[in-house]
Amino acid sequence: MSFTTTQQTSRNYWLVLLVRGILAILFGIVALVWPGWTILALIYVFGAYALIDGVMALVNAIQDRSTSSEYWWLVLIRGIIGIIIGLLVFFWPGLTALVLFTLIGIWAVVIGIFELLAAFVLPGDLRLEWTFVLGGILSIILGVIFIRHPVVAMLSLVWVLGIFALAYGLVQIVHAFRSRSLATT
C-alpha cells in the first residue's frame, strides 16, 4: 500500500472516527447525568449506539475497499456484528437484563479484538497506532466485566458504561485528529 493510499484512507476515515468519538462522549454524559433511567431506556440507547457504530463501520469498510485497502473486510465484519447486535436489542427489548449485559459484553470484546487487530495489520504509519491498542483494551475490559459479573454490572451499568463511553470517545477523537494530520502531511 502506497503512502498516497494511506493518506487517502486517513482523509476518509478521520471524520468517521470523530463522529464515533462524539457519539460515545454524548452517550457517556447522558448515562452519568441521568443515572435513574430505566433498563428499557438503556436498552434502546445501547441498541442505537451499536447500530449506528455498525453502520458507520460499514461505510468506512466501503470507503477503504475503494481505496484498495486490503484489510477493509475486518472493518466490514465489525460493522455487521454491530448491526446484528443493535437489531437484536431493538427486536427483543424484553430480554432479561442478564442477556442484554452478555450481548453488550460480547459486542465490546469483539470491538476490542478488531481494534487490536487493526493495530497490528494496518500498513504504514497506522501500524501499532496506540489509539487502536488503547481503544481495544478498554473495550475488552468492559466486555469481560459484563460477561463475568452480569449482576454487578447491572447495578453499576450507568457509571461503568458512561465512563467507558467517555474514555473511548476521547480516544476516538484523538485518533481522528491524528488520522486527519496524517492525511494532510
C-alpha positions as CSV (number, residue, x, y, z in Angstrom):
1,M,0.0,0.0,0.0
2,S,1.5,3.3,-1.0
3,F,1.7,6.4,1.1
4,T,-0.9,8.1,-1.2
5,T,-3.4,5.3,-0.5
6,T,-2.7,5.5,3.3
7,Q,-3.2,9.2,3.0
8,Q,-6.5,8.8,1.2
9,T,-7.7,6.3,3.8
10,S,-6.8,8.6,6.6
11,R,-8.6,11.5,4.9
12,N,-11.7,9.4,4.5
13,Y,-11.6,7.8,8.0
14,W,-10.9,10.7,10.3
15,L,-14.4,12.2,10.1
16,V,-15.9,8.8,10.9
17,L,-13.7,8.4,13.9
18,L,-14.6,12.0,15.1
19,V,-18.3,11.3,14.8
20,R,-18.0,8.0,16.6
21,G,-16.0,9.7,19.4
22,I,-18.5,12.5,19.8
23,L,-21.4,10.0,19.9
24,A,-19.6,7.9,22.5
25,I,-19.0,11.0,24.7
26,L,-22.6,12.2,24.4
27,F,-23.7,8.7,25.4
28,G,-21.4,8.8,28.4
29,I,-22.5,12.2,29.5
30,V,-26.2,11.2,29.3
31,A,-25.5,8.0,31.2
32,L,-23.7,9.8,34.0
33,V,-26.1,12.8,34.3
34,W,-29.3,10.7,34.5
35,P,-28.5,7.5,36.4
36,G,-32.2,6.9,37.2
37,W,-33.1,5.8,33.7
38,T,-34.8,2.5,33.5
39,I,-33.2,-0.5,31.9
40,L,-35.5,-0.3,29.0
41,A,-34.2,3.2,28.1
42,L,-30.6,1.9,28.3
43,I,-31.5,-1.0,26.1
44,Y,-32.7,1.4,23.4
45,V,-29.8,3.8,23.8
46,F,-27.3,0.9,23.6
47,G,-29.1,-0.6,20.6
48,A,-28.9,2.7,18.8
49,Y,-25.3,3.2,19.6
50,A,-24.3,-0.4,18.4
51,L,-26.4,0.1,15.3
52,I,-25.0,3.5,14.4
53,D,-21.5,2.3,15.1
54,G,-22.0,-0.7,12.9
55,V,-23.4,1.3,10.0
56,M,-20.5,3.8,10.3
57,A,-18.1,0.8,10.3
58,L,-19.8,-0.5,7.1
59,V,-19.5,2.9,5.5
60,N,-15.8,3.0,6.4
61,A,-15.3,-0.5,5.0
62,I,-16.8,0.5,1.7
63,Q,-14.5,3.6,1.6
64,D,-11.5,1.5,2.5
65,R,-12.3,-1.0,-0.2
66,S,-12.5,1.7,-2.8
67,T,-9.0,3.0,-1.8
68,S,-7.5,-0.5,-2.2
69,S,-7.1,-1.2,1.5
70,E,-6.6,-5.0,1.8
71,Y,-7.9,-5.0,5.3
72,W,-11.3,-3.4,4.6
73,W,-13.1,-6.7,5.3
74,L,-12.1,-6.5,9.0
75,V,-14.0,-3.3,9.4
76,L,-16.9,-4.8,7.4
77,I,-17.2,-7.8,9.8
78,R,-17.0,-5.4,12.8
79,G,-19.8,-3.4,11.3
80,I,-22.0,-6.4,10.5
81,I,-21.6,-7.7,14.1
82,G,-22.5,-4.2,15.5
83,I,-25.6,-4.0,13.3
84,I,-26.7,-7.5,14.3
85,I,-26.4,-6.8,18.0
86,G,-28.1,-3.5,17.7
87,L,-31.0,-5.0,15.8
88,L,-31.3,-7.9,18.3
89,V,-31.6,-5.3,21.1
90,F,-34.4,-3.4,19.2
91,F,-36.4,-6.5,18.2
92,W,-36.3,-8.1,21.6
93,P,-36.3,-5.3,24.2
94,G,-38.0,-7.6,26.7
95,L,-34.9,-9.8,27.0
96,T,-33.7,-10.1,30.6
97,A,-31.1,-7.7,31.7
98,L,-28.7,-10.7,32.1
99,V,-28.9,-11.5,28.4
100,L,-28.5,-7.8,27.5
101,F,-25.4,-7.5,29.6
102,T,-24.0,-10.6,27.9
103,L,-24.7,-9.1,24.5
104,I,-23.0,-5.8,25.5
105,G,-20.0,-7.8,26.8
106,I,-19.7,-9.9,23.6
107,W,-20.0,-6.7,21.5
108,A,-17.4,-4.9,23.5
109,V,-14.9,-7.9,23.3
110,V,-15.4,-8.2,19.6
111,I,-14.9,-4.5,19.0
112,G,-11.8,-4.6,21.2
113,I,-10.4,-7.6,19.3
114,F,-10.9,-5.8,16.0
115,E,-9.3,-2.6,17.3
116,L,-6.2,-4.7,18.5
117,L,-6.1,-6.5,15.1
118,A,-6.2,-3.2,13.4
119,A,-3.1,-2.0,15.4
120,F,-1.1,-4.9,14.0
121,V,-2.4,-5.4,10.5
122,L,-2.8,-1.8,9.2
123,P,0.0,-0.7,6.9
124,G,2.4,2.2,7.2
125,D,2.0,4.9,9.8
126,L,-1.2,3.4,11.2
127,R,0.6,0.2,12.2
128,L,0.8,-0.2,16.0
129,E,-1.2,3.0,16.5
130,W,-1.6,3.4,20.2
131,T,-5.2,4.7,19.9
132,F,-6.2,1.3,18.4
133,V,-4.4,-0.6,21.2
134,L,-5.9,1.6,24.0
135,G,-9.4,1.5,22.5
136,G,-9.2,-2.2,22.0
137,I,-8.0,-2.8,25.6
138,L,-10.8,-0.6,27.0
139,S,-13.4,-2.4,25.0
140,I,-12.2,-5.9,26.1
141,I,-12.0,-4.9,29.8
142,L,-15.6,-3.7,29.6
143,G,-16.7,-6.8,27.8
144,V,-15.1,-9.2,30.3
145,I,-16.6,-7.3,33.3
146,F,-20.1,-7.6,31.7
147,I,-19.8,-11.3,30.8
148,R,-18.2,-12.5,34.1
149,H,-20.2,-10.3,36.5
150,P,-23.6,-9.5,35.0
151,V,-25.5,-8.9,38.2
152,V,-22.8,-6.5,39.5
153,A,-22.7,-4.9,36.0
154,M,-26.4,-4.3,36.1
155,L,-26.1,-2.4,39.4
156,S,-23.3,-0.3,38.1
157,L,-24.3,0.0,34.5
158,V,-24.7,3.7,34.3
159,W,-21.3,4.5,35.8
160,V,-19.3,1.8,34.0
161,L,-20.8,2.4,30.6
162,G,-20.8,6.2,31.0
163,I,-17.1,6.3,32.0
164,F,-16.2,3.8,29.3
165,A,-18.0,5.8,26.6
166,L,-16.3,9.0,27.7
167,A,-12.8,7.4,27.6
168,Y,-13.4,5.5,24.4
169,G,-14.9,8.7,22.8
170,L,-11.9,10.7,23.7
171,V,-9.5,8.0,22.3
172,Q,-11.5,8.0,19.0
173,I,-11.4,11.8,18.8
174,V,-7.6,11.8,19.4
175,H,-7.3,9.1,16.7
176,A,-9.5,11.1,14.4
177,F,-7.3,14.2,14.6
178,R,-4.1,12.1,14.3
179,S,-5.5,10.5,11.1
180,R,-6.5,13.9,9.9
181,S,-3.0,15.3,10.4
182,L,-1.6,12.2,8.7
183,A,-3.8,12.9,5.7
184,T,-2.5,16.5,5.4
185,T,1.2,15.6,5.6
